[in-house]
Amino acid sequence: MTLQAWHLQVKRATAIFDSFTDEGLNAEIAPGKNRVIYLLGHLTAVNDMMLPLLGLAERHYPQLEEPFIKQPDKTISDIPSAKDLRKYWADSNVLIDKTFASLSAEEWFKKHTAVSEEDFAKEPHRNRLNVLLNRTNHLAYHIGQLVLIKS
């Protein structure tokens, strides 16, 4: 069920991003707020960071961290193109899908890399599944923002 929820949110976000032209991605969600292109880069960067957090793979787009995680929108002018960000988004989701499909139910309950063995023994809910739930909610939150611009 958790994977189905994840896939549904990715599908929704992709449909929204695909509904914008490359130029349209520069639209602000609300006056003075993040642009759609920033959310595309932000969500791609977060997804890319998820696989190493789960201990499953290395990042493919570390260059997205500075402009889309560490900095607010519009503070870095040299960001990847809309075309590149769309490709990164699509490619990262294919990789995530393949990786997630390879995990058994038991593997979802293993610790993630940001928790120590000692802390995990005390708090076993700090597992891979919890990360996926958190990231699914994070994605849904930003979809809510994107829906505002489409209404």
N, C-alpha and C positions, 0 to 999 in steps of 0.2 A: 504494500500500500504506500509505503514511504517513497519507493522508487517511482510509482505511478504519479504521486503528487509532484515529485521533482520533474519528471518528464512533462507533465501538464504545464507547470510554470515555465519551463524552458520553451515549450511550444508557444505559449501565450506571449512571452517576451519576444521571441523570434518573429511572430506574426506582427507585433507592434513595430519592431525595428524595420521589418520588411515593408511596412506600409508607408515609410518615409523615403523620400528621395535622398540622395546624398546631401544635397543642399538643405533639405528639410530637417536633417539631423541636427542642424545648428539652432533650431528653435528652442527657446527656453520653456521649461515646464510651467513656470509662472514668471512674471516680470522680476528680473534680477536673480533668478534661481538657476539651478543646473540646466545645461542643455541636454538634449536627447543623446547627442554624441558622447557626452561625458558619462552618462549612465551606461551606454553601450560599452565604453572602455572600462568603466568601473566594474560592471558585472563580469566582463571577460577576465579582468585581472583577479577578481575574487574567485571565480571558478578555477582559474589557472593555479591559484595558491592553494586550492582545496586538495589536490592530489598529493602534494608533499605533506600537507597537514595530516592526511590520512595514512601517510607512509606508503603510498602506492606508486608514485612516479615523480619525476622532477618537473619543475615549471618549464613551460615552453615560451612564455612571454614575460620574462622578468622586467623588460623595458616598460611595461604598463604600470608597474607599481608606483613609480614616482609621480607621473601625471594624473593617475586615476585613483590611487589609494592615499598617498601621502599629501597630496596637494588638492585644494579645492578647485573647482572648475574655473577656467579663464585665467589662472595664474601662470600657466605654462602654455605658451602660444604654439610651440612646435610639438604637436601631437600627431600620432599616426593618421593617415587618411581614412575617410569613411570606408573606402573599399577595403583597406587593410583591416580595419577593425571588424568589419562584417565577416571577413575571412577568418580572423582570429576567433571570433565568437563561434562561428560554425565549426571550425576545426576542433576547438577546445571541447565543444559539446559532443562531437563524435568520439573523441578520445575518452571523455568522462563516461559516456554510455558504454563503451567497450570495457573499460576498467570496472565500472560498477557491475556489469553483467557477469564478470568473472568471479565476483565475490560470493562466497557461501553465506548463508544466514548467520552462522557462527562468527565469520570474519567481521561482520558489521559491529559486533559487540567487543572487539578488541580496542585497546586504547589508541588514541591518536597521538601524534608526535609532540604536541604541546603540553602533554601531561606526563609527569614522572611516574615511574612504577609505584613508588610509595603513595603518591596522591591518588593514583588510579585504584590502588587497593582499598583506599578509604572511600573513594567516589567512583564506583564502576560505571556510573552513568556518563562519565566523561569519555565516551567512546566514539567510534566512527559514525555510528547511526545518529548520535546526537549532533555531530557536525553537519551531517546531511540535512537533518531536520532544521537546524539553524539556518543553513544556506538556502533551503527551500523557502523559509519564512522571509529571509532577506530579499530573495528574488521577488517574492509576492509583494513585499513592501514597495519595491521600486516599480513593479508593474502598476501598482496603484497610482504612483506618481505619473507614469507614462499615460495612463488612461485619462488623466486630467487634460492633457494637451489634445487628445483626440476627441474630446467632448465639445 
